[in-house]
């Protein structure tokens, strides 16, 4: 965090460095699988939060030419970024 209390993308934090569905524990809730924990912290270490955010977006969200609902995908990317304290410029 900076002196103003705002998180900065370039500041180092403890990053997982290997976030993907294989390293996520899920639990069924209301007929849907909900992520409840992250495992495999061996590669964890200092890094910029934007590194983990990029990995989350690339591994968990459908991207590329198969995307038909661009607005929904953009909303989901923005949700991930916002959750990690990274504001996207519009």
N, CA, C and O atoms as a DFTB+ gen file, in Angstrom:
360 C
 N C O
     1  1       0.839      -1.179       0.000
     2  2       0.000       0.000       0.000
     3  2       0.882       1.240       0.000
     4  3       2.017       1.228       0.478
     5  1       0.339       2.274      -0.535
     6  2       1.065       3.534      -0.549
     7  2       0.669       4.358       0.673
     8  3      -0.147       3.926       1.487
     9  1       1.251       5.534       0.790
    10  2       0.949       6.413       1.924
    11  2      -0.520       6.810       1.926
    12  3      -1.071       7.135       2.977
    13  1      -1.165       6.788       0.754
    14  2      -2.581       7.160       0.682
    15  2      -3.484       5.975       0.989
    16  3      -4.704       6.131       1.029
    17  1      -2.903       4.778       1.209
    18  2      -3.701       3.602       1.507
    19  2      -4.150       2.845       0.272
    20  3      -4.827       1.824       0.383
    21  1      -3.778       3.338      -0.915
    22  2      -4.178       2.679      -2.154
    23  2      -3.132       1.655      -2.563
    24  3      -1.930       1.896      -2.451
    25  1      -3.597       0.526      -3.030
    26  2      -2.680      -0.504      -3.515
    27  2      -2.161      -0.102      -4.880
    28  3      -2.857       0.531      -5.673
    29  1      -0.935      -0.481      -5.131
    30  2      -0.324      -0.183      -6.423
    31  2       0.066      -1.489      -7.096
    32  3       0.577      -2.399      -6.443
    33  1      -0.172      -1.587      -8.398
    34  2       0.093      -2.822      -9.150
    35  2       1.563      -3.208      -9.098
    36  3       1.887      -4.396      -9.127
    37  1       2.449      -2.240      -9.024
    38  2       3.878      -2.530      -9.094
    39  2       4.485      -2.892      -7.749
    40  3       5.624      -3.358      -7.697
    41  1       3.754      -2.690      -6.661
    42  2       4.298      -3.013      -5.341
    43  2       4.333      -4.519      -5.141
    44  3       3.417      -5.237      -5.544
    45  1       5.397      -4.981      -4.516
    46  2       5.528      -6.411      -4.283
    47  2       4.671      -6.869      -3.115
    48  3       4.529      -6.180      -2.104
    49  1       4.107      -8.053      -3.289
    50  2       3.309      -8.733      -2.270
    51  2       3.721     -10.202      -2.324
    52  3       4.582     -10.563      -3.126
    53  1       3.136     -11.043      -1.505
    54  2       3.375     -12.481      -1.625
    55  2       2.428     -12.997      -2.702
    56  3       1.208     -12.937      -2.550
    57  1       2.996     -13.498      -3.780
    58  2       2.219     -14.029      -4.900
    59  2       2.267     -15.551      -4.890
    60  3       3.250     -16.146      -4.447
    61  1       1.230     -16.158      -5.366
    62  2       1.147     -17.617      -5.474
    63  2       2.042     -18.095      -6.619
    64  3       2.742     -19.097      -6.474
    65  1       2.030     -17.405      -7.735
    66  2       2.827     -17.686      -8.937
    67  2       2.390     -18.932      -9.702
    68  3       3.058     -19.311     -10.663
    69  1       1.297     -19.581      -9.314
    70  2       0.837     -20.763     -10.056
    71  2      -0.669     -20.950      -9.854
    72  3      -1.137     -22.060      -9.600
    73  1      -1.409     -19.866      -9.968
    74  2      -2.857     -19.945      -9.785
    75  2      -3.503     -20.506     -11.039
    76  3      -3.402     -19.924     -12.119
    77  1      -4.155     -21.623     -10.886
    78  2      -4.939     -22.199     -11.969
    79  2      -5.934     -23.189     -11.369
    80  3      -5.847     -23.501     -10.181
    81  1      -6.867     -23.682     -12.160
    82  2      -7.897     -24.574     -11.609
    83  2      -7.348     -25.825     -10.920
    84  3      -7.988     -26.343     -10.005
    85  1      -6.187     -26.318     -11.334
    86  2      -5.619     -27.514     -10.696
    87  2      -5.149     -27.238      -9.271
    88  3      -5.041     -28.165      -8.468
    89  1      -4.874     -26.004      -8.954
    90  2      -4.401     -25.638      -7.613
    91  2      -5.492     -24.960      -6.798
    92  3      -5.208     -24.209      -5.865
    93  1      -6.732     -25.228      -7.155
    94  2      -7.880     -24.650      -6.478
    95  2      -8.752     -25.771      -5.928
    96  3      -9.034     -26.745      -6.626
    97  1      -9.174     -25.633      -4.684
    98  2     -10.086     -26.594      -4.064
    99  2     -11.493     -26.026      -4.199
   100  3     -11.740     -24.860      -3.891
   101  1     -12.404     -26.867      -4.663
   102  2     -13.788     -26.447      -4.890
   103  2     -14.733     -27.188      -3.957
   104  3     -14.450     -28.298      -3.506
   105  1     -15.858     -26.548      -3.680
   106  2     -16.922     -27.175      -2.888
   107  2     -18.238     -26.880      -3.596
   108  3     -18.462     -25.774      -4.088
   109  1     -19.101     -27.889      -3.637
   110  2     -20.393     -27.677      -4.264
   111  2     -21.283     -26.860      -3.335
   112  3     -21.461     -27.192      -2.164
   113  1     -21.829     -25.797      -3.881
   114  2     -22.732     -24.921      -3.134
   115  2     -23.868     -24.523      -4.059
   116  3     -23.659     -23.839      -5.061
   117  1     -25.055     -24.951      -3.717
   118  2     -26.211     -24.589      -4.534
   119  2     -26.141     -25.133      -5.945
   120  3     -26.615     -24.494      -6.884
   121  1     -25.551     -26.313      -6.101
   122  2     -25.460     -26.924      -7.420
   123  2     -24.310     -26.416      -8.276
   124  3     -24.176     -26.829      -9.428
   125  1     -23.486     -25.536      -7.744
   126  2     -22.334     -25.013      -8.475
   127  2     -21.067     -25.232      -7.672
   128  3     -21.091     -25.255      -6.442
   129  1     -19.963     -25.393      -8.381
   130  2     -18.674     -25.506      -7.701
   131  2     -18.145     -24.115      -7.393
   132  3     -18.047     -23.259      -8.272
   133  1     -17.808     -23.909      -6.130
   134  2     -17.304     -22.615      -5.673
   135  2     -15.879     -22.805      -5.162
   136  3     -15.632     -23.697      -4.351
   137  1     -14.930     -21.973      -5.627
   138  2     -13.568     -22.092      -5.102
   139  2     -13.532     -21.698      -3.628
   140  3     -14.084     -20.669      -3.238
   141  1     -12.870     -22.536      -2.806
   142  2     -12.820     -22.246      -1.372
   143  2     -11.395     -22.161      -0.826
   144  3     -11.192     -21.657       0.279
   145  1     -10.399     -22.648      -1.589
   146  2      -9.020     -22.603      -1.098
   147  2      -8.048     -22.755      -2.260
   148  3      -8.388     -23.292      -3.314
   149  1      -6.840     -22.270      -2.043
   150  2      -5.746     -22.446      -2.999
   151  2      -4.707     -23.362      -2.374
   152  3      -4.401     -23.251      -1.187
   153  1      -4.164     -24.273      -3.188
   154  2      -3.131     -25.192      -2.712
   155  2      -1.868     -25.015      -3.555
   156  3      -1.842     -24.213      -4.488
   157  1      -0.833     -25.763      -3.221
   158  2       0.452     -25.761      -3.929
   159  2       1.119     -24.389      -3.853
   160  3       1.247     -23.682      -4.853
   161  1       1.528     -24.045      -2.673
   162  2       2.172     -22.753      -2.438
   163  2       3.695     -22.831      -2.565
   164  3       4.391     -21.883      -2.200
   165  1       4.216     -23.943      -3.075
   166  2       5.673     -24.074      -3.222
   167  2       6.317     -22.936      -4.020
   168  3       7.375     -22.442      -3.631
   169  1       5.695     -22.507      -5.140
   170  2       6.337     -21.437      -5.905
   171  2       6.065     -20.027      -5.374
   172  3       6.504     -19.049      -5.979
   173  1       5.355     -19.910      -4.262
   174  2       4.990     -18.586      -3.732
   175  2       6.234     -17.783      -3.366
   176  3       7.258     -18.323      -2.950
   177  1       6.101     -16.489      -3.535
   178  2       7.202     -15.603      -3.182
   179  2       6.871     -14.177      -3.560
   180  3       5.756     -13.891      -3.995
   181  1       7.826     -13.282      -3.399
   182  2       7.590     -11.877      -3.734
   183  2       7.247     -11.714      -5.212
   184  3       7.801     -12.391      -6.078
   185  1       6.341     -10.819      -5.467
   186  2       5.962     -10.510      -6.845
   187  2       4.967      -9.376      -6.858
   188  3       4.512      -8.906      -5.815
   189  1       4.641      -8.952      -8.049
   190  2       3.643      -7.896      -8.194
   191  2       2.272      -8.537      -8.342
   192  3       2.122      -9.536      -9.046
   193  1       1.273      -7.965      -7.679
   194  2      -0.066      -8.572      -7.716
   195  2      -0.579      -8.710      -9.141
   196  3      -1.385      -9.597      -9.424
   197  1      -0.130      -7.858     -10.030
   198  2      -0.575      -7.946     -11.419
   199  2      -0.142      -9.281     -12.049
   200  3      -0.787      -9.754     -12.985
   201  1       0.936      -9.890     -11.549
   202  2       1.369     -11.188     -12.058
   203  2       0.339     -12.264     -11.737
   204  3      -0.017     -13.052     -12.613
   205  1      -0.143     -12.314     -10.504
   206  2      -1.165     -13.290     -10.141
   207  2      -2.491     -12.980     -10.841
   208  3      -3.204     -13.899     -11.244
   209  1      -2.823     -11.714     -10.987
   210  2      -4.063     -11.345     -11.667
   211  2      -4.022     -11.802     -13.123
   212  3      -5.004     -12.341     -13.632
   213  1      -2.907     -11.593     -13.786
   214  2      -2.778     -12.038     -15.175
   215  2      -2.922     -13.554     -15.285
   216  3      -3.539     -14.061     -16.222
   217  1      -2.354     -14.261     -14.333
   218  2      -2.451     -15.730     -14.330
   219  2      -3.901     -16.166     -14.108
   220  3      -4.378     -17.078     -14.782
   221  1      -4.605     -15.527     -13.171
   222  2      -6.006     -15.852     -12.910
   223  2      -6.846     -15.642     -14.167
   224  3      -7.618     -16.517     -14.561
   225  1      -6.693     -14.490     -14.784
   226  2      -7.475     -14.174     -15.988
   227  2      -7.169     -15.183     -17.095
   228  3      -8.083     -15.676     -17.756
   229  1      -5.902     -15.486     -17.296
   230  2      -5.522     -16.411     -18.362
   231  2      -5.954     -17.844     -18.124
   232  3      -6.226     -18.568     -19.082
   233  1      -6.024     -18.271     -16.875
   234  2      -6.345     -19.659     -16.559
   235  2      -7.827     -19.908     -16.281
   236  3      -8.332     -20.994     -16.566
   237  1      -8.523     -18.925     -15.733
   238  2      -9.893     -19.149     -15.289
   239  2     -10.957     -18.569     -16.226
   240  3     -12.107     -19.006     -16.191
   241  1     -10.596     -17.608     -17.048
   242  2     -11.594     -16.986     -17.917
   243  2     -11.374     -17.390     -19.370
   244  3     -10.237     -17.460     -19.834
   245  1     -12.466     -17.654     -20.086
   246  2     -12.304     -17.955     -21.505
   247  2     -11.906     -16.680     -22.248
   248  3     -12.586     -15.658     -22.160
   249  1     -10.817     -16.757     -22.965
   250  2     -10.330     -15.619     -23.739
   251  2     -10.050     -16.082     -25.162
   252  3      -9.919     -17.280     -25.413
   253  1      -9.961     -15.168     -26.063
   254  2      -9.608     -15.521     -27.429
   255  2     -10.787     -15.473     -28.372
   256  3     -11.852     -14.957     -28.032
   257  1     -10.589     -16.017     -29.567
   258  2     -11.610     -15.891     -30.606
   259  2     -12.923     -16.608     -30.298
   260  3     -13.947     -16.298     -30.906
   261  1     -12.908     -17.564     -29.361
   262  2     -14.153     -18.272     -29.036
   263  2     -15.097     -17.447     -28.161
   264  3     -16.246     -17.842     -27.964
   265  1     -14.642     -16.324     -27.641
   266  2     -15.486     -15.478     -26.801
   267  2     -16.534     -14.788     -27.669
   268  3     -16.210     -14.108     -28.643
   269  1     -17.792     -14.980     -27.294
   270  2     -18.872     -14.336     -28.044
   271  2     -19.493     -13.182     -27.264
   272  3     -20.025     -12.247     -27.863
   273  1     -19.432     -13.237     -25.941
   274  2     -19.986     -12.172     -25.110
   275  2     -18.835     -11.337     -24.546
   276  3     -18.393     -11.541     -23.415
   277  1     -18.370     -10.410     -25.348
   278  2     -17.202      -9.599     -24.986
   279  2     -17.489      -8.732     -23.766
   280  3     -16.616      -8.548     -22.918
   281  1     -18.696      -8.202     -23.671
   282  2     -19.035      -7.349     -22.520
   283  2     -18.976      -8.146     -21.217
   284  3     -18.484      -7.637     -20.210
   285  1     -19.465      -9.373     -21.218
   286  2     -19.429     -10.201     -20.012
   287  2     -17.989     -10.574     -19.657
   288  3     -17.614     -10.558     -18.485
   289  1     -17.192     -10.906     -20.655
   290  2     -15.791     -11.236     -20.398
   291  2     -15.052     -10.025     -19.837
   292  3     -14.258     -10.162     -18.906
   293  1     -15.301      -8.857     -20.388
   294  2     -14.678      -7.625     -19.883
   295  2     -15.115      -7.357     -18.447
   296  3     -14.308      -6.925     -17.624
   297  1     -16.382      -7.609     -18.144
   298  2     -16.885      -7.429     -16.780
   299  2     -16.170      -8.367     -15.818
   300  3     -15.821      -7.969     -14.707
   301  1     -15.951      -9.607     -16.238
   302  2     -15.286     -10.591     -15.381
   303  2     -13.814     -10.236     -15.171
   304  3     -13.299     -10.378     -14.062
   305  1     -13.128      -9.774     -16.225
   306  2     -11.737      -9.339     -16.075
   307  2     -11.666      -8.161     -15.118
   308  3     -10.785      -8.103     -14.261
   309  1     -12.590      -7.226     -15.263
   310  2     -12.626      -6.062     -14.382
   311  2     -12.894      -6.478     -12.935
   312  3     -12.310      -5.907     -12.014
   313  1     -13.764      -7.458     -12.726
   314  2     -14.060      -7.954     -11.381
   315  2     -12.809      -8.537     -10.728
   316  3     -12.540      -8.274      -9.556
   317  1     -12.044      -9.326     -11.484
   318  2     -10.798      -9.903     -10.955
   319  2      -9.821      -8.781     -10.602
   320  3      -9.229      -8.783      -9.523
   321  1      -9.656      -7.831     -11.511
   322  2      -8.727      -6.722     -11.268
   323  2      -9.161      -5.905     -10.047
   324  3      -8.341      -5.584      -9.187
   325  1     -10.435      -5.576      -9.977
   326  2     -10.943      -4.783      -8.843
   327  2     -10.757      -5.518      -7.523
   328  3     -10.388      -4.912      -6.517
   329  1     -11.012      -6.823      -7.525
   330  2     -10.874      -7.620      -6.314
   331  2      -9.444      -7.601      -5.800
   332  3      -9.213      -7.704      -4.596
   333  1      -8.493      -7.470      -6.700
   334  2      -7.077      -7.449      -6.323
   335  2      -6.514      -6.043      -6.214
   336  3      -5.298      -5.861      -6.150
   337  1      -7.395      -5.045      -6.191
   338  2      -6.953      -3.672      -5.984
   339  2      -6.321      -3.029      -7.196
   340  3      -5.548      -2.080      -7.063
   341  1      -6.638      -3.529      -8.374
   342  2      -6.101      -2.958      -9.607
   343  2      -7.236      -2.323     -10.389
   344  3      -8.120      -3.025     -10.879
   345  1      -7.223      -1.032     -10.508
   346  2      -8.276      -0.349     -11.251
   347  2      -7.944      -0.395     -12.732
   348  3      -6.826      -0.077     -13.137
   349  1      -8.916      -0.792     -13.536
   350  2      -8.738      -0.775     -14.991
   351  2      -9.165       0.572     -15.530
   352  3     -10.170       1.130     -15.089
   353  1      -8.420       1.095     -16.469
   354  2      -8.770       2.375     -17.082
   355  2      -9.794       2.132     -18.166
   356  3      -9.663       1.211     -18.973
   357  1     -10.798       2.955     -18.174
   358  2     -11.857       2.784     -19.198
   359  2     -11.662       3.740     -20.323
   360  3     -12.447       3.746     -21.271
